[in-house]
Amino acid sequence: MNAKRALLAMAAAGTLAASLSQPAFARRGDDDRRGGDDICTTAPRDQWLPLEGFADRARQRGYAVIKIEISGTCYEVYGTKGGVRYELYFNPATGDLMKTERERDD
């Protein structure tokens, strides 16, 4: 391996290590109650999984799905469980559940 490739490999490993030390879910600024500032992924949209499959992911966790939408860089699933409404935020590139919020009774 030449010196340039070795340097690039070390830089990539350092970037990966730094990203793994960060929280999986970041937030910028104030929440608009719809997750607009939530960051679930930095992957480009052509790498995202189909939105339709995320209803099944929520159902597998015991939620009755009301609706699904794209919110910022997240797939947001609205559902109920035990009579309580929740918002589930998924990473659209990996399918990981990033955050679950119980909706407030206003």
C-alpha positions, 0 to 999 in steps of 0.5 A: 500500500502506498503512503497516500492510501495508508494516510487515507485509510488512517483518516477514514478510521479516525473519522469512523471512530469520532462518529461512533463516539457521538450520540446516534441522534442529534438535535439542533435548535428548538424542537418544532414538535414535529422533529424538524431539527432532528437528525437521523441520518446524513445519508443521501435520499437515494440510500434511504429504505422505502418508507412503506416498510416502516409501518411494519417496523412500528407494528413489530414494536406493538404500535398501531400505526396512524400515519408515516411521514418524512420529517427532516432526515427522519422517517416519523411514524405516528402511532398508539400503544396502550391508548397513548399516542407516540411519535417514533423517529427512524433512521431511514438509511439503516432502519434503526429506531432513533427516538420515541416521544410520548405525545403530550395531553394538551 
